[in-house]
């Protein structure tokens, strides 16, 4: 009934639509709350610094980096890097994103298992995400199923990485929300803005995980279909 592109669309379209919707929600939430100054008026860099210091992470550096929403924590360099729109801004959105990234540093401090596992997977995922599909397609074209299974296994690392990312991101957001409220950096209704920004960002990781799993299932369906033939 479904063949070629139709089969791919059947597996991938729901995740693609969710991903598009998630990106729209992130941009909408950020655009709205990046224009609203927090009551206390701390910049994203200052929020991150306070949260890190409160956890005894005075040695973790907070740096400005290039790009739009390119914020991340580097566990190898023990450095938190914030985009200009977060680093310099005193908005509600900047406070939430900065605290979220500081949450990753605290995860690292506590040896949070999912973060350690995700970090350990990075080299193999970088290798498997591009080489896996090439090997898989090569195996299909050469009608060498064993080679195709190797490619499928390499690409499976991407799906596992995406799934492991979910608890890492959810936990960092929960840490950020709790600290912002209890520390007095955020007051009253400002927490609603924090929740909307961070929840929208979390949805993008859910969409990425669904997309990775859907693609993996599509590859497996093709390969198992060949085996039956």
Secondary structure, 3 states (H helix, E strand, C coil): CCCCHHHHHHHHHHHHHHHHHHHHHHHHHHHHHCCCECCCCCCHHHHHHHHHHHCCCCCCEEEEECCCCCCEEECCCCEEEEEHHHHCCCEHHHHHHHHHHHHHHHHHHCCCHHHHHHHHHHHHHHHHHHHHHHHHHHHHHCCCHHHHHHHHHHHHHHHHHHHHHHHHHHHHHHHHHHHHHHHCCCCCCHHHHHHHHHHHHHHHHHHHHHHHHHHHHHHHHHHHHHHHC
